[in-house]
Amino acid sequence: MTHHSSPPSRPVAAGPALPHAAVTDAVKRGYARYTRQSGAWLKGYEQRGGRVFCGAGCFGCCNMPIRVSLAEALVTAQALTDTEAARMEAHARAVISNARSAPDDDTYVDRHRREVGYCPLLNRETGSCSRYDVRPTRCRDTFSALPARYCAAETWDDMPRREREEYRREVARTPGTDGEVHYIAPLEHLSEPVWAAAAKAMRQQWGLEAWGDFWVLTTLARDAAFMAQIGRGDARGAWKVAQSRGLAHAAVLEFARA
């Protein structure tokens, strides 16, 4: 997990994204609210005997595909150095390649975790996120109520039937889970207002919503031509720009009119 901080490197502002402060500010307020609310919930959870297994150096979930709003992607994009942005783009292109060839959603997710691999913002030596303060919602609300080994991509496939049955029983009796998987459900639900705030801000400022893969959208958020089309509320024009960059695919980029 990436719920621990590390000193950020010096950011280089992404010029094209800066005019959209009304959108990014809504997300930042949502993040701050989530931090307060999740902190209070976790305190009560631990007082009731609950346990969170996420901690410093743990990154078992950092190779999961992540869906975000363009509003969130802008927050991350503005904090990246040029070097970090280049690594994000390389990752985005691997995502697109996977999306084009995966025959179904399950294969897409599995190949993302095993082949596309870990987020380029992860420091594999320390297990920390280099852009912790601007990580997206899904990185903020994913907490494990069971040991972190269950977060690794290969654990379930390598688990014998008896252990799978024991896992299901353990999840069912562990407070805070949804009874199906080992992640803490109330902390995921607390993040829903962030998405709602992002959607509202995008509709109000742009007349459209844009959602998709974290690395694809973060790369496009730094593209002046793409953001110019977004600012005009022109979803078709934005798609054409993404297409010209080789970053357009229905599985990882979608628009909705206000």
C-alpha positions as CSV (number, residue, x, y, z in Angstrom):
1,M,0.0,0.0,0.0
2,T,1.1,3.6,-0.4
3,H,-0.4,5.2,2.7
4,H,2.9,6.6,3.8
5,S,4.7,9.7,2.7
6,S,8.1,10.5,1.4
7,P,9.8,13.8,0.7
8,P,8.7,15.1,-2.7
9,S,11.2,16.1,-5.4
10,R,11.0,19.6,-6.7
11,P,8.0,19.9,-9.0
12,V,7.9,21.5,-12.4
13,A,4.5,23.2,-13.0
14,A,2.5,21.9,-15.9
15,G,1.7,25.2,-17.6
16,P,-1.4,24.1,-19.6
17,A,-3.1,22.7,-16.5
18,L,-2.8,25.8,-14.3
19,P,-5.8,27.8,-15.6
20,H,-8.2,25.1,-14.3
21,A,-7.8,25.9,-10.6
22,A,-11.6,25.9,-10.0
23,V,-11.6,22.2,-10.9
24,T,-8.4,21.2,-9.1
25,D,-9.4,23.2,-6.0
26,A,-12.6,21.2,-5.7
27,V,-10.6,18.0,-5.7
28,K,-8.1,19.3,-3.2
29,R,-10.9,20.2,-0.8
30,G,-12.3,16.8,-1.3
31,Y,-9.0,15.2,-0.4
32,A,-8.7,17.3,2.7
33,R,-12.2,16.3,3.8
34,Y,-11.5,12.7,3.2
35,T,-8.3,12.8,5.2
36,R,-10.2,14.2,8.2
37,Q,-13.1,11.8,7.9
38,S,-11.0,8.7,7.3
39,G,-8.7,9.6,10.2
40,A,-11.7,9.9,12.5
41,W,-13.1,6.6,11.3
42,L,-9.8,4.7,11.6
43,K,-9.4,5.9,15.1
44,G,-12.7,4.5,16.1
45,Y,-12.1,1.3,14.2
46,E,-8.8,0.7,15.9
47,Q,-10.4,1.4,19.3
48,R,-12.9,-1.3,18.6
49,G,-10.2,-3.8,17.9
50,G,-9.9,-3.4,14.1
51,R,-6.6,-3.5,12.4
52,V,-5.2,-2.0,9.2
53,F,-2.3,-3.9,7.7
54,C,-1.1,-1.1,5.4
55,G,2.1,0.5,6.4
56,A,5.5,2.0,5.4
57,G,7.2,0.1,2.7
58,C,4.1,-1.9,1.6
59,F,3.2,-1.5,-2.1
60,G,1.2,-4.6,-2.9
61,C,-1.7,-2.6,-4.5
62,C,0.5,-0.2,-6.5
63,N,0.2,-2.3,-9.7
64,M,-3.6,-2.1,-9.8
65,P,-5.3,-0.2,-12.7
66,I,-6.8,3.0,-11.4
67,R,-9.8,4.9,-12.8
68,V,-9.9,8.7,-12.1
69,S,-11.5,11.9,-13.2
70,L,-9.6,14.3,-15.3
71,A,-9.9,16.7,-12.4
72,E,-7.9,14.4,-10.2
73,A,-5.4,13.7,-13.0
74,L,-4.8,17.5,-13.2
75,V,-3.9,17.7,-9.6
76,T,-1.2,15.0,-10.1
77,A,0.0,16.4,-13.4
78,Q,0.7,19.9,-12.0
79,A,3.1,18.4,-9.4
80,L,5.2,16.3,-11.8
81,T,8.7,17.0,-12.9
82,D,9.4,16.5,-16.6
83,T,11.2,13.3,-15.8
84,E,8.3,12.0,-13.9
85,A,5.9,13.0,-16.6
86,A,8.0,11.1,-19.2
87,R,7.8,7.9,-17.0
88,M,4.0,8.4,-16.6
89,E,3.6,8.7,-20.4
90,A,5.6,5.5,-21.0
91,H,3.3,3.7,-18.5
92,A,0.3,5.2,-20.2
93,R,1.4,3.7,-23.5
94,A,1.7,0.3,-21.9
95,V,-1.8,0.7,-20.5
96,I,-3.1,1.5,-24.0
97,S,-1.3,-1.5,-25.5
98,N,-2.9,-3.7,-22.9
99,A,-6.4,-2.2,-23.5
100,R,-6.1,-2.8,-27.3
101,S,-5.2,-6.4,-27.0
102,A,-7.0,-7.7,-23.8
103,P,-10.0,-9.9,-24.8
104,D,-12.0,-9.1,-21.6
105,D,-11.9,-7.0,-18.4
106,D,-10.4,-9.8,-16.2
107,T,-7.5,-10.3,-18.6
108,Y,-7.0,-6.5,-18.8
109,V,-6.7,-6.2,-15.0
110,D,-4.5,-9.3,-14.6
111,R,-2.1,-8.2,-17.4
112,H,-2.0,-4.7,-15.9
113,R,-0.8,-6.1,-12.6
114,R,1.6,-8.6,-14.0
115,E,2.9,-7.0,-17.2
116,V,2.2,-3.3,-17.2
117,G,3.4,-3.3,-13.6
118,Y,3.9,-0.9,-10.8
119,C,3.1,2.8,-11.0
120,P,6.2,4.8,-12.1
121,L,5.6,7.2,-9.1
122,L,6.4,4.3,-6.7
123,N,9.9,4.2,-5.3
124,R,10.5,0.5,-5.3
125,E,13.6,0.8,-2.9
126,T,11.6,2.5,-0.1
127,G,8.1,1.3,-1.0
128,S,6.9,4.9,-0.9
129,C,4.9,7.1,-3.3
130,S,7.0,9.9,-4.6
131,R,3.9,12.0,-5.1
132,Y,2.0,11.0,-2.0
133,D,0.3,14.4,-1.5
134,V,-1.3,14.4,-4.9
135,R,-2.1,10.7,-5.3
136,P,-5.6,9.9,-6.6
137,T,-8.6,8.9,-4.6
138,R,-8.2,5.1,-5.2
139,C,-4.7,5.3,-3.7
140,R,-6.2,7.1,-0.7
141,D,-9.1,4.8,0.1
142,T,-7.6,1.4,-0.3
143,F,-6.9,-0.1,3.1
144,S,-6.4,-3.8,3.9
145,A,-8.0,-5.5,6.9
146,L,-5.9,-8.6,6.3
147,P,-2.2,-9.1,5.8
148,A,-0.7,-7.3,2.8
149,R,0.2,-10.6,1.0
150,Y,-3.5,-10.8,0.0
151,C,-3.0,-7.6,-2.0
152,A,-0.4,-9.1,-4.3
153,A,-1.4,-10.0,-7.8
154,E,-0.2,-13.6,-7.6
155,T,-1.5,-14.5,-4.2
156,W,-5.0,-15.6,-5.2
157,D,-3.9,-17.6,-8.2
158,D,-1.3,-19.5,-6.1
159,M,-3.6,-20.1,-3.3
160,P,-4.8,-23.7,-2.8
161,R,-8.6,-24.3,-2.6
162,R,-8.5,-24.9,1.2
163,E,-6.7,-21.6,1.7
164,R,-9.2,-19.8,-0.5
165,E,-12.0,-21.1,1.6
166,E,-10.3,-20.0,4.8
167,Y,-9.8,-16.6,3.2
168,R,-13.5,-16.2,2.5
169,R,-14.3,-17.2,6.1
170,E,-11.8,-14.8,7.5
171,V,-13.1,-11.9,5.3
172,A,-16.7,-12.7,6.3
173,R,-15.9,-12.4,10.0
174,T,-13.5,-9.4,9.8
175,P,-15.2,-6.1,10.8
176,G,-15.0,-3.4,8.1
177,T,-15.0,-5.6,5.0
178,D,-17.9,-6.0,2.7
179,G,-17.8,-9.8,3.3
180,E,-16.4,-10.5,-0.1
181,V,-12.9,-9.0,-0.2
182,H,-10.4,-7.9,2.5
183,Y,-10.4,-4.2,1.8
184,I,-12.1,-1.9,4.3
185,A,-15.4,-0.9,2.7
186,P,-16.4,2.2,4.7
187,L,-13.1,3.9,3.8
188,E,-13.9,3.4,0.1
189,H,-17.4,4.8,0.6
190,L,-16.1,7.9,2.3
191,S,-14.2,8.8,-0.9
192,E,-17.4,8.9,-3.0
193,P,-17.9,12.7,-2.3
194,V,-14.5,13.4,-3.9
195,W,-15.7,11.9,-7.2
196,A,-19.0,13.7,-6.9
197,A,-17.2,17.0,-6.3
198,A,-14.9,16.4,-9.2
199,A,-17.8,15.6,-11.5
200,K,-19.7,18.7,-10.5
201,A,-16.6,20.9,-11.0
202,M,-15.9,19.5,-14.4
203,R,-19.6,20.0,-15.5
204,Q,-19.6,23.6,-14.2
205,Q,-16.3,24.6,-15.7
206,W,-16.1,22.6,-18.9
207,G,-19.6,21.4,-19.7
208,L,-18.4,17.8,-19.7
209,E,-16.9,15.1,-17.6
210,A,-13.8,13.2,-18.5
211,W,-12.9,9.9,-16.8
212,G,-10.4,7.1,-17.4
213,D,-7.1,5.6,-16.6
214,F,-4.9,7.5,-14.2
215,W,-1.7,7.4,-16.2
216,V,-3.4,8.2,-19.6
217,L,-5.3,11.1,-18.2
218,T,-2.4,12.5,-16.2
219,T,-0.4,12.5,-19.5
220,L,-3.1,14.2,-21.4
221,A,-3.6,16.7,-18.7
222,R,-0.2,18.1,-19.5
223,D,-1.0,18.4,-23.2
224,A,-2.0,22.0,-24.1
225,A,-4.0,21.0,-27.2
226,F,-6.0,18.4,-25.3
227,M,-6.8,20.8,-22.4
228,A,-7.7,23.6,-24.8
229,Q,-10.4,21.3,-26.3
230,I,-11.5,20.3,-22.8
231,G,-11.8,24.0,-21.8
232,R,-14.1,24.6,-24.8
233,G,-16.2,21.7,-23.7
234,D,-15.4,19.9,-27.0
235,A,-15.2,16.2,-26.2
236,R,-14.9,15.2,-29.8
237,G,-11.9,17.6,-30.3
238,A,-10.3,16.3,-27.1
239,W,-10.7,12.7,-28.3
240,K,-9.0,13.6,-31.6
241,V,-6.1,15.1,-29.8
242,A,-5.8,12.0,-27.6
243,Q,-6.0,9.9,-30.8
244,S,-3.3,11.8,-32.4
245,R,-1.1,11.1,-29.4
246,G,-1.9,7.4,-29.5
247,L,-3.7,7.7,-26.2
248,A,-7.3,7.2,-27.1
249,H,-9.2,4.0,-26.3
250,A,-12.7,3.5,-25.0
251,A,-11.5,1.4,-22.1
252,V,-9.3,4.1,-20.7
253,L,-10.8,7.4,-21.8
254,E,-14.4,8.4,-21.8
255,F,-16.5,11.6,-21.9
256,A,-19.9,12.5,-20.7
257,R,-21.8,15.7,-21.5
258,A,-23.1,17.9,-18.7
